[in-house]
Amino acid sequence: MNKSIISTIFLGVLSVCAHAGETDTLRAHHLRPLEVMGIKQTPDGGSAVEAVTRIDRAQINILRIESPKDVALIAPNFYMPEYGSRMTSSIYVRGLGARIDQPVVGLSVDNIPYLNKDNYDFDIADIESIEVLRGAQSVLNGRNTMGGQINIRTLSPLTTQGLRVTAGYSTGNTAEASAAYYHTFIPGLGMSLSGQFRHTDGYFSNQYDGSKVGRENSGSLRWKTLWRPNDALSISNTATSSFNRQHGYPYESLESGLINYNDTCSYSRTSLADALTVAWAGKRVVVTSITSFQYLDDDMHLDQDFLPLDYFTLQQKRRETVLTEDLFTRGSRGNYSWLGGVYAFWRNTDMHAPVHFKDTGIERLIEDKRNEINPNYPIRWDSRRFVLGSKFDLVSKGFAVYHESTFQAGRWRFEAGLRLDVERTSLDYHSFANTGFTTMHLLPAGGQEVFSHTPVNIDDRGTIGKTYVELLPKATVSFTGGNAVPYFSFSKGYKAGGYNTQMFSDVLQQRIMSLMGMSENYSFDQIVAYKPEWSFNYEAGIHWKLPAAGLDIDAAVFFIDCRNQQLTVFPPGTVTGRMMTNAGRTHSCGTELSTHWQPTPEFSARLSYGYTHATFRKYNDGRNNYRGKRVPYAPENTFFAEANWRLPALSFAGIEPAVTATVRGTGNIFWDEANTIEQKFYCLPGLSLSFAAEHWTARLWAENITDTRYDTFYFVSIGNAFAQRGTPRRLGISFRINL
């Protein structure tokens, strides 16, 4: 690290400390305990000026939102498809996103920052509010938030009391239940304990053995404590544990139209997380510390060929530990307010990912291909099964210093921020194989004899590492003109680089090919690592409130210049893995519109629409030039509409009925870089009828009423095309009791 970087860090820390000594008192809303305990906010205690979607408790109940994936499409240009298993938590925002490895959107639940997107898909029983910020949030939230940030809060035991119970049953033999108890022991001290459980048989079956694909049992516990001993000090701790046991990956062969594979596909996960938030509000400054711990233990089994044949399987078993610390202060002086802090994280991942080659895979992918090249000296593998072993110890650690200032000049508001992000990633790897093959010589008389025997004993070990240093600026200007607030913002986003651990088995496969006299398609150095991705984001928009009409309008246009965009691809040749690569440059532009209309207390309507045009400006993979092609997997359009009618005139015995209608739509989505295969735009209508009394609510609901057929995923494995169908029509009933 050079002297200029060290000086920048030192000056940033001095800035934080210097502001702590300001003599002016803070504005009142900075000292409110509820604000102090909230998720990190902008310097003046409010929320971001740019594009944001907020979902309150009422809408969460109406739409039955229980996980981050349920927010998909409600926020424009925010797409989180459901496919594979709970491990598959891909997010696409404004043309940015990738299927594996680093996320493009950050996630925080009760101040717990989830660093691994493989742990994004879980159920939360007692959500109070959700905030989806779009556009780079790198100054306050750092790496891997170049597409946005999701902030989720659960109910507070200081504002909610008593017992809450929910239960439901729906299509697919899906049963759900949760219970939570909230209690204030003394003024300022409250605790809550909540738990939930879910079972489903899924919606698809494996033709091979008739088993249900998508069958799942999952559950979680959350213990939350809030303590405010006085007006100055607030302490919060949230501890969660969850488990998931799932038979996943309902991938259908496009040739046969069937889900039909013979080996186990499953995903199991156990996770623990805890966040301790301590906030002190003095007369001149608010200081907040957020310390978090996360532990993830998961195990994936995959039939990688997805056929009723013995090609090869993958097991990925992983244990991961994460520690984070975020220490920041905020305050104001007249028309000037600020927020600054330091952040550090440590993440250790221990992974074992063996690929098991079986009889059909050995015959068709190794022996046949080798014998086509040299038929006079055919080979025969010594055993009909062998292992390409891979073990990894991946350590990432980082440090950041950040500052954001806000200045109010009449109706004009100016914001500027800067973050210095330093990250070191190292990988210890161990790749091994212990097998062998026999080469035969074809005799003129038609027989054959042993020519040679070649043992395959590979034991590769090594350590590789990279250091990334990024400066992430942001600037916003807005104007308050009556009920309208137009704004313009510029920001730089950053997504960390990494290593293609899934490709180490293919490196071993290439080594074995070279022993048989076949040329290698690529080398270790070509595929082992991928570069960081960063973007320059430009956004203009307006927040417009029309109280007389009961109408709120949010609109935005954006342009994103993305460099080294990370893409998930299958390398050339007969391979067992997938890898992340970098496209040289992409451009993404589009528009967003969100409206909320409530002309009467009994009726409300919401609409959100997002359009994204994301194209390659520079991407040549050595075989094809994709300039001008659309970026795959990112939807062109997202659409959500909701209308909710309360019907007090039809109330009986203290029970009020209500009707809610929804429509969710997305598409077109291209599935490959060449744009030859796509999912057309589709809509999924939904309807629910609820009956609410003082202490309970019952709801009948239906989703995808038209039973629309659509795909959520497409890929090619060893030359065979597969897709996952979207969830079919679902019918269900749910109950909620508050005591």
QUICOR-V544218 format. One record per backbone hydrogen bond with DSSP energy under -1.0 kcal/mol. CO is the residue of the C=O (numbers start at 0). NH is the residue of the N-H. E is the energy in kcal/mol with one decimal. If there is no record, write none. Layout:
co/nh/e
CO/NH/E
CO/NH/E
This chain:
co/nh/e
1/5/-1.9
2/6/-2.6
3/7/-2.1
4/8/-2.3
5/9/-2.5
6/10/-2.7
7/11/-2.2
8/12/-2.2
9/13/-2.3
10/14/-2.2
11/15/-1.8
12/16/-2.3
13/17/-2.9
14/18/-2.2
15/19/-1.2
17/20/-1.5
18/21/-1.8
26/29/-1.4
27/30/-1.3
31/35/-2.2
32/36/-2.1
34/37/-1.2
41/44/-2.4
45/41/-1.7
50/133/-2.2
52/131/-3.0
54/129/-2.0
55/59/-2.2
56/60/-2.1
57/61/-2.2
58/62/-2.7
59/64/-2.1
65/123/-3.5
66/69/-1.3
67/70/-1.6
68/71/-1.5
70/73/-1.3
70/74/-1.2
74/77/-1.6
76/93/-1.1
77/72/-2.8
78/91/-2.8
82/84/-1.2
83/248/-3.2
84/87/-1.5
86/88/-1.2
91/78/-2.5
92/95/-2.1
95/92/-2.1
103/146/-3.0
105/149/-2.7
106/113/-2.5
107/151/-2.8
108/111/-1.7
111/108/-1.9
115/118/-2.0
116/119/-1.7
119/121/-1.2
125/154/-2.1
128/152/-2.3
129/54/-2.8
130/150/-2.8
131/52/-2.4
132/148/-2.0
136/140/-2.0
137/141/-1.9
144/136/-2.2
146/134/-1.7
147/105/-2.0
148/132/-3.0
149/107/-2.4
150/130/-2.5
151/109/-2.6
152/127/-3.3
152/128/-1.5
155/159/-1.8
161/181/-2.5
162/738/-3.4
163/179/-2.4
164/736/-3.1
165/177/-2.2
166/734/-3.1
167/175/-2.4
168/732/-2.4
169/173/-1.9
171/200/-2.8
173/169/-2.3
174/198/-2.7
175/167/-2.4
176/196/-2.8
177/165/-2.5
178/194/-2.5
179/163/-2.8
180/192/-1.9
181/161/-2.6
182/190/-2.6
185/188/-2.6
187/227/-2.7
188/184/-1.8
189/225/-2.6
190/182/-2.5
191/223/-2.5
192/180/-2.2
193/221/-2.7
194/178/-2.4
195/219/-2.0
196/176/-2.2
197/217/-2.4
198/174/-2.5
199/215/-2.9
203/212/-2.5
205/209/-2.6
210/205/-3.0
214/246/-3.0
215/199/-2.1
216/244/-2.6
217/197/-2.8
218/242/-2.5
219/195/-2.0
220/240/-2.2
221/193/-2.5
222/238/-2.7
223/191/-2.4
224/236/-2.4
225/189/-2.6
226/234/-2.8
231/280/-3.1
233/278/-2.8
234/226/-2.9
235/276/-3.1
236/224/-2.8
237/274/-2.0
238/222/-2.9
239/272/-2.3
240/220/-2.6
241/270/-2.4
242/218/-1.9
243/268/-2.6
244/216/-2.3
245/266/-3.0
246/213/-3.2
248/250/-1.9
251/722/-2.0
252/256/-2.5
257/252/-2.6
258/206/-3.5
265/300/-2.4
266/245/-2.4
267/298/-2.4
268/243/-2.2
269/296/-2.6
270/241/-2.2
271/294/-2.9
272/239/-3.0
273/292/-2.6
274/237/-2.0
275/290/-2.6
276/235/-2.8
277/288/-2.7
278/233/-2.4
279/286/-2.7
282/25/-1.0
284/281/-3.0
285/329/-1.8
286/279/-2.8
287/327/-2.5
288/277/-2.5
289/325/-2.1
290/275/-3.0
291/323/-2.1
292/273/-2.4
293/321/-2.5
294/271/-2.5
295/319/-2.9
296/269/-2.3
297/317/-2.7
298/267/-2.2
299/315/-2.6
300/265/-2.0
301/303/-1.2
301/313/-2.6
306/261/-1.4
308/310/-1.4
309/359/-1.1
309/360/-2.0
310/357/-3.0
312/355/-2.4
313/301/-2.8
315/299/-2.4
316/351/-2.8
317/297/-2.0
318/349/-3.1
319/295/-2.7
320/347/-2.6
321/293/-2.3
322/345/-2.5
323/291/-2.0
324/343/-2.3
325/289/-2.5
326/341/-2.6
327/287/-3.0
328/339/-2.3
329/285/-1.9
330/337/-2.5
332/335/-1.8
334/407/-2.4
335/332/-3.8
336/405/-3.0
337/330/-1.8
338/403/-2.9
339/328/-2.9
340/401/-2.6
341/326/-2.6
342/399/-2.8
343/324/-2.5
344/397/-2.1
345/322/-2.6
346/395/-2.9
347/320/-2.4
348/393/-3.0
349/318/-2.4
350/391/-3.1
351/316/-2.9
353/314/-2.0
354/387/-2.9
355/312/-1.7
356/385/-1.7
357/361/-2.8
358/362/-2.6
359/363/-3.0
360/364/-2.0
361/366/-3.0
362/367/-2.9
365/369/-2.4
366/370/-2.8
367/371/-1.5
369/373/-1.6
373/376/-1.2
375/441/-2.0
377/439/-3.3
379/437/-2.8
385/356/-2.5
387/354/-2.4
388/431/-2.0
389/352/-2.8
390/429/-2.1
391/350/-2.5
392/427/-2.3
393/348/-3.1
394/425/-2.6
395/346/-3.0
396/423/-3.0
397/344/-2.0
398/421/-2.8
399/342/-2.7
400/419/-2.6
401/340/-2.3
402/417/-2.4
403/338/-2.3
404/415/-2.2
405/336/-2.7
406/413/-2.8
408/411/-2.2
410/479/-2.4
411/408/-2.9
412/477/-2.4
413/406/-2.8
414/475/-2.7
415/404/-3.1
416/473/-2.0
417/402/-2.0
418/471/-3.0
419/400/-1.6
420/469/-2.8
421/398/-2.6
422/467/-3.2
423/396/-2.1
424/465/-2.8
425/394/-2.4
426/463/-2.2
427/392/-2.2
428/461/-1.7
429/390/-2.1
430/459/-3.1
431/388/-2.8
432/457/-2.6
434/455/-3.3
435/381/-2.3
436/453/-3.0
437/379/-2.3
438/450/-2.9
438/451/-1.9
440/448/-2.0
442/445/-2.0
446/442/-3.1
448/440/-3.2
451/438/-2.8
453/436/-2.2
455/434/-2.7
457/432/-2.0
459/430/-2.7
461/428/-2.6
463/426/-3.3
465/424/-2.9
467/422/-2.8
469/420/-3.1
471/418/-1.4
472/491/-1.9
473/416/-2.9
474/489/-2.9
475/414/-3.2
476/487/-2.4
477/412/-2.6
480/483/-1.6
482/544/-2.2
483/480/-2.8
484/542/-1.7
485/478/-2.2
486/540/-2.1
487/476/-2.6
488/538/-2.3
489/474/-2.8
490/536/-3.4
492/534/-1.9
493/143/-2.0
494/532/-2.6
497/529/-2.3
498/500/-1.7
499/502/-1.5
500/503/-1.3
502/506/-1.7
503/507/-2.0
504/508/-2.0
505/509/-2.5
506/510/-2.1
507/511/-2.3
508/512/-2.1
509/513/-2.0
510/514/-1.4
511/515/-1.0
512/517/-2.6
513/516/-1.4
522/526/-1.1
523/527/-1.7
527/499/-2.7
529/497/-1.5
532/494/-3.5
533/562/-3.1
534/492/-2.6
535/560/-2.5
536/490/-1.9
537/558/-2.5
538/488/-2.9
539/556/-2.9
540/486/-2.5
541/554/-2.2
542/484/-2.7
543/552/-3.1
545/550/-2.0
549/597/-3.1
550/545/-3.3
551/595/-2.3
552/543/-3.2
553/593/-3.0
554/541/-2.5
555/591/-2.7
556/539/-2.4
557/589/-1.9
558/537/-2.7
559/587/-2.3
560/535/-2.3
561/585/-2.4
562/533/-1.7
564/582/-3.1
566/580/-2.9
568/578/-2.9
578/568/-3.0
580/566/-2.8
583/563/-1.9
584/616/-2.8
584/617/-2.2
585/561/-2.7
586/614/-2.6
587/559/-3.3
588/612/-3.2
589/557/-2.2
590/610/-2.7
591/555/-2.2
592/608/-2.6
593/553/-3.0
594/606/-2.0
595/551/-2.6
596/604/-2.6
601/645/-3.4
603/643/-3.0
604/596/-3.1
605/641/-2.7
606/594/-2.8
607/639/-2.4
608/592/-2.4
609/637/-2.2
610/590/-1.6
612/588/-1.7
613/630/-2.3
614/586/-2.4
615/627/-3.2
617/584/-2.0
618/625/-2.9
623/620/-1.5
625/628/-2.5
628/615/-2.7
635/611/-2.7
636/666/-1.8
637/609/-2.5
638/664/-2.8
639/607/-2.9
640/662/-2.1
641/605/-2.7
642/660/-2.5
643/603/-1.9
644/658/-2.4
646/649/-1.5
647/650/-1.7
651/654/-2.0
654/651/-1.9
655/691/-2.6
656/646/-2.7
657/689/-2.7
658/644/-3.2
659/687/-2.5
660/642/-2.4
661/685/-3.0
662/640/-2.1
663/683/-3.4
664/638/-2.6
665/681/-2.2
666/636/-1.4
667/635/-2.1
668/678/-2.9
669/632/-3.0
671/674/-1.3
676/670/-2.8
678/668/-2.2
681/665/-1.8
683/663/-1.7
684/704/-2.2
685/661/-2.3
686/701/-2.3
687/659/-2.5
688/699/-2.9
689/657/-1.9
690/697/-2.4
691/655/-2.9
694/737/-3.1
695/692/-3.2
696/735/-2.4
697/690/-2.7
698/733/-2.3
699/688/-2.9
700/731/-2.4
701/686/-2.2
702/729/-2.3
703/706/-2.3
709/725/-3.5
712/723/-1.8
714/721/-2.9
716/719/-2.5
719/716/-2.8
720/253/-2.2
721/714/-2.2
722/251/-3.4
723/711/-2.7
729/702/-2.4
730/170/-1.8
731/700/-2.6
732/168/-2.4
733/698/-2.6
734/166/-2.0
735/696/-2.4
736/164/-2.6
